[in-house]
Amino acid sequence: MAGHSKWKNIQRRKNAQDAKRGKIFMKFAKDIYVAAKNGGGDPATNPSLRLVIEKAKAVNMPNENIQRAINKATGVGSSAKYEEIVYEGYGPGGVAVMVQCLTDNKNRTASNIRLAFSKNGGNLGESGSVSYMFDRKGYLVIDREELEIDEDEMLLQAIEAGAEEMETSDEAFEIYTDPDQFMEVKENLEKAGFTFEEAEITMIPQTYTQLNEEMAAKMEKLLDMLENDEDVQDIYHNYEEA
């Protein structure tokens, strides 16, 4: 992971995503539904639900929308039955791509994902075809611009909180954790007074792929097409953006 900033990739896409607020709320509603369905509707005893609610509130999702999704998952009112599916494949230039979806219609979703890949110089693969290139990690980003703390002190704080690794850029401290220790590390750092620009359990590429200008343009179109699909919850890739 050294030398590669996941945060830079996230930052580049934030403005475009902010313009799609309605779709973002819908995706969070699905995330909340699944978390509540799997672990119960009480965020105090369901860390996965607590985390996704925090993220939903960070983008100003209304409380009634959050509660509605929980109610549907726990049997209060009717709801569609959602299924989690992960598609794997290669984008233009051999970029490894994983697409995590939440859908009530597998045929529709599979068709849309396949079209996005084929239309932009990629192709879908079988399950496991690229997932081995990624590590599941807890990921926390702290904006360092307003902090009066140097890299050595921040690293010490992260290690004491239980983190595995930290990367530093001019803009941020990026902290990586074992996924099972993620909530503990997050809460320890919060108790120490830190707040986060990003906090999630994600897939981190083991290596990165750079593309020429033509391939990069195709990759951006693939990512845009996937992000505009309402069934797509998360996209993981090893494309290193310039």
N, C-alpha and C positions, 0 to 999 in steps of 0.2 A: 504493500500500500504506500510505502514511502515515496514522497515526491508527487503524489497525485491527490488533488483536492476534490472530493465529492461535493463539497460546499460550493465551489465555483460552478459546477454543473447545475446544481440546484438554483443558485442565484440567477443564472442566465435565463431560466425558464419561469421564474416567479411572476414577472410582470404579465406574461401571456396567460398564466394560470389564474391570476387575480381577476382578469377580465371575464373569466368563466365562472363567476361565483355561484350561479344557480346549479351548474353541473358539479361544482365542488361540494355543495351542500348535499346533493343527491348521493355522491360517492361516499361522503362521511356517514350519511344515513345508512347506507348498506354496510359500511364497516361496523357501525354501532350495532346494527341488527345481528351481524354474525358474532360479534364479541359477546353480546347479551345472550344469544341463542346457545353459544358454546359454554359460557361460564356463569350465566345468571345475570339478572338485571340490576344488581347492587354493585356500583363501582367500588364501594369500600372493600368488598371481598372478591372483586374481579379486576385484577391489575390491567388486563388487556382492554377491558371496557373503560377503565379509568383513563388510560393513556389516550385512547381514541377520542374520548370526550374532551380531554384537555386540548387536543389538536383541533377538534371541531370548534371549540370556544375561541381558540386563537385566531380563527378566520371569521369570528363573529356569527357563527351559526346560532340561530335563535334556540333558546332553551326548550320551547315547545316542539321544535323539530327533533331535537335530541330525545326528548321524552317519548315522542310518538314512535320513533324507531325502536326504543326499548320496549314500549308497550306491545308493538307488533311481534317482537321476538319472543316475548314472555306470554303471549296468548291473549293480550288485551286488545281485542279488535282483530280483524282479518288482515292477512298479508300474503304477498307472493312468497314462494319458497325459493330462496337463493342458494346457489351452489358455487363453491370456490373452484376455479380451474386455473392452472398455470400452463401457458403455452411457451414453448422454447423454440428458438430458431436463430438464423443468421441474417443480419442486415447487410446492406451494401458494404463491400470491402471486407467481408468476413467478421463483422462486429457481432459478438455474442449478445443475444437479447432474450430476456425473460419477461413475460407479460402476465401479471396476476389479474384475474378477472373475477367478478362476482355477477352471476347471471341467473335469470329465471327462464332462459331459453338458450340451451347449449348450441343448438344448430345455428341460430342467428349469430351468436358470438363467434363461433368457430369460423363461419363464413366471412364475417367482418375482419377478423384478425388475419385470416389467410389472404384476403384481398389487400390489406394494408402492406403485408410483406411482399407479395408478388408485384404489386404496383410500383414498389420503390426499390427494386433490385435485391430483394431478400427472399428467403424461403423458410417455411416452418420445418422443424425437425421433430424427432420423437422425444418423448419424455426422458429427461436425463442427458439430452444431447449437448446442452451447454451449462446446465446447473452445476456441474462439477467444477466449473471455472469461477464460481462465486463462493464466498464464505458468509454465513449468516452471522450478523453482528449487531449489537446495540450501538447506536450512533447518536452522539450529542454534539451540538455546535454551540459554542459560547462566543458572542461578539466581543472581540478584545479591544475595540476602539475606545470604549468608555471605561475600561478597566485599568486601574493602576496596579497591575501585576505583571511581572515578567514571565518569560516562558518557563524558567526553572521552577519558580514558585507554583505556577499553574500545574506543571507536571507533577510536582509533589502532592498538590491537592487532589489531582485526579487519581494518582496511585493510592493515596490514603482512602479515597472513596471507593476503591475497588476496580478501577479501570485497567484495561490491558495495555493500551497504547494511546498516544496523543500525537497529532500532527499540528504544526503551527504555520499560519500564513500571516500576511500583514493584516488581514481582516478578521481572522477567527482562530480559535482553538477547536480542533476537531478531535473528539474523544471516542474511542472504540472500546466496547465491553463484550464480555461473554453475554449472549442473549438471555441466559438464565439469571444473570446478575444485573441486567439493565435497570430494572426499577429500583433496586437497592442503590446502585451507583447514582442514578438520577436523584433520588431522594437525599442521599448523603451530600451531593453537591448543592442541592436546593437549601439544605440546612446550613451550608457554609455561605449562603447568600448569593449563589449564582443563578442566573436565569438563562434560558436556552432559545436560540433562534430556530433550532430543529432538534427534535427528540423522537427517535423511532427505532424499531428493529427492522433492519434492512439487509439487502444482499450486497456485499462488497466484492468487486472484481479482484481476482488475484493478479491479473495483468491487464494492460490497457492497449487499445488499438487506435492508432492515428490514421486519418484519412486525408486523401488529397481533396482539393476544392470541389471537384465533381462528385466524388463519393460522399463528402460531408454534406453537400446540398441534398442528396438523396436521403441520407440518414436523418437530417432535420425534418424532411417531409414525412418520413416514416414515423418519427416520434410525434409530430403534430397530428398525424392521422390517428395514431393510437390514443393520444391524449384526448382527442375529440370524441372518442367512443365512450358512451356512458357506462358500458360494462367493464371498462378497464379501470382498475383501482391503482395499480402501481406498475411501473416499467423499470426494469433493471437492465443495464447494458455496460459494456466495457469500452464504449466510444469515448476517447479523450478529446473533449472540445477545445478548440484553439482559444 
